[in-house]
């Protein structure tokens, strides 16, 4: 069990950084997804 927790602690941040970077690039380079920002804004504002 200790190894699983250690694995999660070591890999959570790098995986989340890579995922965020990838999603940012997807939304930056695909103009058709511009409208998604208006859709997700209320949801993300409530979460933050």
C-alpha positions as CSV (number, residue, x, y, z in Angstrom):
1,X,0.0,0.0,0.0
2,X,2.9,2.4,0.8
3,X,4.3,1.9,-2.7
4,X,1.0,2.8,-4.3
5,X,0.7,6.0,-2.3
6,X,4.4,6.9,-3.1
7,X,3.7,6.3,-6.8
8,X,0.7,8.6,-6.7
9,X,2.6,11.3,-4.9
10,X,5.5,11.2,-7.3
11,X,3.4,11.2,-10.6
12,X,0.4,13.3,-9.8
13,X,2.0,16.7,-10.5
14,X,3.9,15.8,-13.7
15,X,0.9,14.1,-15.2
16,X,-1.4,17.1,-14.3
17,X,1.1,19.5,-15.8
18,X,1.4,17.5,-19.0
19,X,-2.4,17.2,-19.3
20,X,-2.9,20.9,-18.7
21,X,-0.3,21.8,-21.3
22,X,-1.8,19.5,-23.8
23,X,-5.3,20.8,-23.3
24,X,-4.1,24.4,-23.5
25,X,-2.5,23.7,-26.9
26,X,-5.6,21.9,-28.2
27,X,-7.8,24.9,-27.3
28,X,-5.2,27.4,-28.6
29,X,-4.7,25.8,-32.0
30,X,-8.3,24.8,-32.8
31,X,-10.4,27.9,-33.3
32,X,-13.6,25.9,-33.4
33,X,-13.3,25.3,-29.7
34,X,-13.3,29.0,-28.9
35,X,-17.0,28.8,-28.0
36,X,-16.3,26.2,-25.3
37,X,-14.8,28.8,-23.1
38,X,-18.2,30.5,-22.7
39,X,-19.9,27.2,-22.0
40,X,-17.4,26.1,-19.3
41,X,-16.8,29.5,-17.7
42,X,-19.7,29.3,-15.1
43,X,-18.8,25.7,-14.2
44,X,-15.1,26.5,-13.7
45,X,-15.9,29.8,-11.8
46,X,-18.0,27.9,-9.4
47,X,-15.3,25.3,-8.9
48,X,-12.6,27.9,-8.2
